Amino acid sequence: MRIAFLTAPEGVEQVELTEPWQAAKNAGHEPVLVSTESGEIQAFNHLDKGDTFPVDEVVGEASADSFGALVLPGGVANPDFLRMDDKAVSFVKDFFEQGRPVAAICHGPWTMVEADVVRGRTMTSWPSLQTDIRNAGGTWVDEQVKICDQGPNKLVTSRKPDDLKAFCDAFLHVFSEGAG
C-alpha cells in the first residue's frame, strides 16, 4: 500500500516521521513523503534542527486517490503550517471523504481540525489540542492510542513520541484491514 506522510517544509517532529515511516516500510508498504513544497523538509528534534528528508510529491499535485492511507506526524510548527495551506487541508479532507484510513500523532490532528473532519470522532493528541478538538465537535481522550471507527473512515491517534510503538502497531493493523 502507498501511504502518504504529509508534512510542512519544516517543523515536523523527526521521530514522529521516521519511526512510523520505518514501521510502514518494514511491513511492506510504500511510504511517500508529501509536502507543500518540493525539495527537502527540515525535521526537528523538539526545538532543535534535525535531519532533512527529500520530498517525493507536492501536495498540490498529489491526490488522495493514489494512496491507501495517510499519516500526519506532529511537531508544533508542522501542522500549524499545514492548516494554513488550502491544498494540504483539502488533501487531508479527501482521505476522510473517500473513507481511507488516517493516523495522526501529537499535534498532527490540528490539520484535521482545520479540515473539519473531527466532528463526532473520538481521538487523542498532545494535551494542548484538546480544546481545539472539542470545539471542532470531537471527543478528546487521554489514551496512548485511540482507534475511532465512528465516521467515514478509521482514525488512529496518539499523544506523543512515547506512544510511538503503540501508534505504529495500531495504524499498521488498521491499514492492513483497509487493504484487505
GIVEN-V630550 format. One line per field, one symbol per residue. ss: DSSP state (H for helix, E for strand, C for the rest). phi: phi as a letter, one per 30 degrees, with the letter a starting at -180 (. if undefined). Layout:
BEGIN
ss: ???
phi: ???
END
This chain:
BEGIN
ss: CEEEEEECCEEEEHHHHHHHHHHHHHCCCEEEEEECCCCEEEEEECCEEEEEEECCEECCCCCHHHCCEEEECCCHHHHHHHCCCHHHHHHHHHHHHCCCEEEEECCCHHHHHHCCCCCCCEECCCHHHHHHHHHCCCEECCCCEEEECCCCCCEEEECCHHHHHHHHHHHHHHHHHHHC
phi: .dcdccbddajddeddcdddeddddddjdcdbdcbdbdjbccdbciccdcdcbdddbcedcdbeecbdabccdcjddedddddcceddddedeeddddiddbbbbidededdeddhbceiccabaeedceddddddjcccbcbebbcccdldbdbcbbdaedceddddeddddddddddd
END
